[in-house]
Amino acid sequence: MERSRIEWTDHTFNPWWGCTRVSPGCDNCYAQALDKRVGGQHWGPRARMRLMSAQYWKQPRKWAKKGAARVFCASMADVFDKRAPATERVKLWALIRETPELEWLLLTKRPQNMSRFLPCDWPLGNVRLGVTTENMEEVERRAPVLLKLPHRLAPFVSAEPLLESLDLSGYLGDVGWVIAGGESGPRFRTVQAGWLLSLRDQCLDAGVPFFFKQWGGRTPKAGGHELEGQAWRQFPARDRRQADDDHFSA
């Protein structure tokens, strides 16, 4: 997508479409709903994934020619899904290597598969890995796995949809960015102000950038994106030399 509608990235790139629900954060999956609206059937343990055209794969190279930018990969899939097409994942790593100007943001609910599917030359200097942590069970299950890996850019946590209060204090020494937000859609689950304020304060105490995306509601913009009258839209360092020096972990 030339300009992403996701506020914490510049572009969105989907090497394929399709996934399977794995945790409570998936219950009202926006990506599956979108897939259904356009007539797709790419969700579930037996569904075939939608592959993208050669023309589509050229987009990131065009973005890279325009200079530094963030690319979220993938909003309609999970790069570390065991069912993902292996040939397309190989193509993705090659594309990432060819576009060092871009900072690739790879967010997963399957960190246990990362070590199996990361490329042999990992860590790459233009990839920031992240995990979704909608509740404390997933924080404790996913964050330690993420942090055991080597990173050139400090990893991130996405607490969206935020379903309960989280204590990230034990991880923020290694996590370099926290994104939080409420759920949107006809069956949205209401996020509590205290949960968001607690995350913001934990990040402030640890000196970690905090990005509050939305309160959520029937539409993504229904409740706005301010906490106590202020927008919190912070980003981690984009200077790779600084990021590499500050956040490399062997």
VMD Tcl script that draws the C-alpha trace (Angstrom):
set ca {
  {0.00 0.00 0.00}
  {1.50 3.34 -1.08}
  {0.47 5.07 2.15}
  {-0.72 2.78 4.91}
  {-3.82 3.49 6.97}
  {-1.97 2.01 9.95}
  {-0.67 5.06 11.77}
  {2.57 3.55 13.10}
  {3.96 2.68 9.67}
  {4.46 4.40 6.33}
  {3.62 1.46 4.07}
  {2.04 -1.98 4.36}
  {3.27 -4.94 2.35}
  {1.61 -8.36 2.29}
  {3.65 -11.10 0.60}
  {0.54 -13.31 0.85}
  {-2.91 -13.33 2.48}
  {-4.12 -15.93 4.94}
  {-3.78 -17.04 8.54}
  {-5.32 -19.11 11.35}
  {-6.56 -17.86 14.72}
  {-4.26 -18.71 17.61}
  {-5.24 -16.60 20.67}
  {-7.95 -14.27 22.09}
  {-6.55 -11.30 20.16}
  {-7.65 -13.09 16.96}
  {-11.30 -13.49 17.97}
  {-12.51 -10.49 15.95}
  {-9.73 -10.50 13.36}
  {-9.99 -7.45 11.10}
  {-7.89 -9.14 8.41}
  {-10.19 -12.15 8.18}
  {-13.20 -9.83 8.03}
  {-11.59 -7.89 5.18}
  {-10.75 -11.10 3.37}
  {-14.39 -12.17 3.56}
  {-15.61 -8.80 2.30}
  {-13.57 -9.13 -0.88}
  {-14.70 -12.72 -1.44}
  {-11.63 -14.50 -0.12}
  {-11.47 -17.77 1.78}
  {-7.90 -17.64 3.04}
  {-8.39 -18.18 6.78}
  {-8.33 -21.42 8.69}
  {-6.08 -24.49 9.05}
  {-7.02 -25.89 5.62}
  {-7.47 -22.71 3.61}
  {-5.20 -21.93 0.66}
  {-3.32 -18.66 0.94}
  {-3.59 -15.91 -1.63}
  {-0.32 -15.19 -3.44}
  {0.50 -11.74 -4.80}
  {1.46 -10.65 -8.30}
  {4.97 -9.87 -9.53}
  {3.86 -6.27 -9.98}
  {2.83 -6.04 -6.35}
  {6.25 -7.28 -5.25}
  {7.88 -4.34 -7.04}
  {6.30 -1.76 -4.73}
  {8.87 -1.85 -1.89}
  {11.69 -1.24 -4.34}
  {9.90 1.91 -5.47}
  {9.44 3.04 -1.87}
  {13.13 2.44 -1.16}
  {14.14 4.70 -4.04}
  {12.27 7.55 -2.33}
  {14.29 7.19 0.88}
  {13.88 5.90 4.43}
  {10.45 4.57 5.41}
  {8.82 2.01 7.69}
  {7.08 -1.01 6.17}
  {4.71 -3.20 8.18}
  {4.83 -6.79 6.92}
  {2.27 -8.39 7.00}
  {-1.12 -7.04 8.01}
  {-3.02 -9.85 6.27}
  {-0.85 -12.77 7.34}
  {1.86 -13.91 9.74}
  {5.34 -14.25 8.26}
  {6.16 -16.96 10.83}
  {3.08 -19.11 10.23}
  {4.17 -22.71 9.60}
  {1.60 -22.92 6.82}
  {3.00 -19.89 4.98}
  {4.38 -20.63 1.48}
  {8.11 -21.28 1.94}
  {9.06 -19.99 -1.52}
  {7.34 -16.66 -0.82}
  {9.14 -16.29 2.51}
  {12.48 -16.81 0.73}
  {11.47 -14.09 -1.73}
  {10.59 -11.82 1.17}
  {14.02 -12.12 2.80}
  {15.65 -11.39 -0.55}
  {13.46 -8.31 -0.97}
  {14.33 -7.10 2.53}
  {18.05 -7.42 1.76}
  {17.57 -5.46 -1.48}
  {15.89 -2.54 0.33}
  {18.20 -1.40 3.16}
  {16.57 2.03 3.04}
  {13.39 0.52 4.46}
  {12.84 -0.48 8.07}
  {10.77 -3.66 7.95}
  {8.42 -4.26 10.89}
  {7.54 -7.94 11.28}
  {4.86 -8.60 13.89}
  {3.88 -12.12 14.88}
  {1.76 -14.15 17.25}
  {4.05 -17.13 16.60}
  {7.49 -16.23 17.99}
  {8.15 -19.91 18.71}
  {8.62 -20.32 14.93}
  {11.00 -17.40 14.45}
  {14.27 -19.25 14.90}
  {13.13 -21.83 12.35}
  {12.16 -19.35 9.64}
  {14.59 -16.47 10.07}
  {17.23 -16.32 7.31}
  {20.69 -17.81 7.78}
  {22.25 -14.32 7.82}
  {20.05 -13.12 10.70}
  {20.12 -10.56 12.34}
  {19.43 -8.12 9.51}
  {20.04 -4.44 10.12}
  {16.74 -3.22 8.65}
  {14.29 -5.60 10.38}
  {12.51 -4.91 13.65}
  {10.76 -7.99 15.06}
  {7.69 -7.69 17.27}
  {5.09 -9.78 19.06}
  {1.43 -9.17 19.82}
  {0.66 -9.26 23.55}
  {-3.05 -8.74 24.12}
  {-3.02 -10.14 27.67}
  {-0.51 -11.19 30.33}
  {-0.63 -14.83 29.29}
  {0.66 -13.86 25.85}
  {3.20 -11.41 27.30}
  {4.72 -14.22 29.36}
  {4.52 -16.73 26.52}
  {5.73 -14.58 23.62}
  {8.01 -11.85 24.94}
  {10.74 -14.15 26.38}
  {10.96 -16.06 23.09}
  {11.33 -12.81 21.14}
  {14.02 -11.48 23.45}
  {16.14 -14.63 23.26}
  {16.87 -13.90 19.59}
  {19.70 -11.65 18.41}
  {18.50 -8.23 17.20}
  {20.14 -5.39 15.34}
  {17.08 -3.13 15.83}
  {15.46 -3.34 19.24}
  {12.30 -5.51 19.11}
  {8.82 -4.17 19.78}
  {5.58 -5.16 21.44}
  {2.08 -4.50 20.10}
  {-0.62 -4.54 22.79}
  {-3.51 -4.32 20.34}
  {-6.23 -5.20 20.87}
  {-5.42 -4.59 24.54}
  {-7.68 -6.94 26.52}
  {-6.40 -6.49 30.07}
  {-3.82 -4.65 32.16}
  {-0.21 -5.56 31.29}
  {2.98 -5.43 33.30}
  {5.85 -5.07 30.81}
  {8.34 -3.71 33.32}
  {10.43 -6.88 33.26}
  {10.92 -6.63 29.49}
  {11.30 -2.93 28.76}
  {15.06 -3.01 29.23}
  {15.24 -4.96 25.95}
  {12.04 -3.91 24.17}
  {12.53 -0.73 22.15}
  {8.96 0.28 21.32}
  {5.44 -0.35 22.64}
  {2.29 0.10 20.55}
  {-1.10 -0.05 22.26}
  {-4.69 0.30 21.18}
  {-8.26 -0.76 21.68}
  {-10.27 -3.03 19.42}
  {-12.52 -1.79 16.63}
  {-15.41 -3.40 14.78}
  {-19.02 -4.40 15.49}
  {-18.00 -6.79 18.30}
  {-15.24 -4.67 19.82}
  {-14.13 -5.33 23.39}
  {-13.80 -2.12 25.40}
  {-10.32 -1.08 26.51}
  {-9.96 0.48 29.97}
  {-8.21 3.83 30.43}
  {-6.23 2.51 33.37}
  {-4.68 -0.23 31.24}
  {-3.44 2.29 28.68}
  {-2.20 4.81 31.24}
  {-0.29 2.07 33.03}
  {1.47 1.07 29.81}
  {2.28 4.69 29.01}
  {3.75 5.22 32.48}
  {5.79 2.02 32.31}
  {7.28 3.23 29.02}
  {7.99 6.69 30.40}
  {9.77 5.20 33.40}
  {11.88 2.96 31.16}
  {12.55 5.57 28.46}
  {10.83 3.45 25.81}
  {8.85 5.11 22.96}
  {5.09 4.63 23.38}
  {2.58 4.79 20.53}
  {-1.12 4.90 21.37}
  {-3.01 4.07 18.20}
  {-6.69 4.30 19.14}
  {-9.40 3.82 21.75}
  {-11.37 1.78 19.25}
  {-15.09 1.23 19.00}
  {-17.36 0.39 16.13}
  {-14.85 2.12 13.85}
  {-11.09 2.58 14.37}
  {-11.47 6.33 14.85}
  {-14.61 6.19 16.98}
  {-12.89 7.11 20.24}
  {-9.97 9.14 18.93}
  {-6.35 8.62 19.91}
  {-5.64 10.90 22.87}
  {-4.77 9.91 26.43}
  {-5.61 12.58 29.01}
  {-5.87 15.13 26.20}
  {-2.52 14.26 24.59}
  {-1.54 12.21 21.56}
  {1.19 9.68 22.27}
  {2.74 8.84 18.91}
  {6.38 8.13 19.64}
  {8.73 6.12 17.43}
  {12.05 4.36 18.05}
  {15.26 5.72 16.56}
  {15.35 5.51 12.77}
  {19.09 6.13 12.48}
  {20.30 2.57 11.98}
  {23.83 3.29 13.12}
  {22.50 4.63 16.41}
  {19.95 1.82 16.72}
  {22.58 -0.83 16.00}
  {24.98 0.58 18.56}
  {22.36 1.09 21.26}
  {20.25 -2.05 20.86}
  {22.32 -4.89 19.46}
  {22.00 -7.99 21.62}
  {24.05 -11.08 20.89}
}
mol new
graphics top color blue
foreach p $ca { graphics top sphere $p radius 0.5 }
foreach p [lrange $ca 0 end-1] q [lrange $ca 1 end] { graphics top cylinder $p $q radius 0.2 }
display resetview
